[in-house]
Amino acid sequence: MAKNDRESLVTRFDVAWKGLESDLKHRWMKQTGGGSGQQQTAFSLLAWAREQKLLTADQERFLDRCRSVRNAYAHVSFEGYSGPVASPPKEIVERLERILGALRHPRKVGEIATRASTCLPTTPLREALQTMHRGDFSQLPYQDEQRGWLLVTREQVGRWAEAKAEADGMVLLDLGVAVSELADHPEVGPVRPRRVGASATLATAVAELEAALHRPDDAEGGYPLVLVTGKGGDAPVQVLAVDDLPRAYQELGMIW
């Protein structure tokens, strides 16, 4: 790589890193009032940004590694040489710049999430399954008056069939029952998705989805889907699912 190209990458890395530090420090000062004179290091600022869901855990890890090697990209002057000790890879610089761009101009989850097909609590299970089959979905959201937004899922139907099975393994299912009956069944129970508003940042929604992936599907908040809802009864319902993660990661600068 030519010297000018190396120095250009070093300059871009340094500009992006200083911009990131400045942005996070400004946000921290604005929210905490400076913490009674407490000084924040780059390491602690990254941890704070993750806690505030300004950064995902993956972004924080990447940026912490950038922090660790930053000094190697600094300009030095000795023995007649003036320039960087090392040059950052182009992919690293571009990823750092994308993360900074996403932090300064955060995408909203509503811009990325997919429009959801929904049903009613009274929708017959047969119709819900047909809708899921036609759309190749694994779940359908519905709004329950008492419990808020719930999901009817293929896994839930499987647990319901197991609960209905006789000792000899035979089972006769009434697919005309309302989807809400699965949530009411003591051996099945409701599936409550994680939920964010349409104005939530994409980083926040990705963090919620990643958290769901670390819990069992049938545990509270464990189903791998985030429901995105707006204000008002006419607001569209959207979902951020596992299939949406590659695009979301690209938008957040988490992959190149």
Secondary structure, 3 states (H helix, E strand, C coil): CCHHHHHHHHHHHHHHHHHHHHHHHHHHHHHHCCCCCCCCCHHHHHHHHHHCCCCCHHHHHHHHHHHHHHHHHCEEEECCEEEECCCCCHHHHHHHHHHHHHHHCCCEHHHCCEECCCCCCCCEHHHHHHHHHHHCCCEEEEEECCCEEEEEEHHHHHHHHHHHCCCCCCCCCCCCCECHHHHHCCCCCCECCEEEECCCEHHHHHHHHHHHHCCCCCCCCCCCEEEEECCCCCCCEEEEEHHHHHHHHHHCCCCC
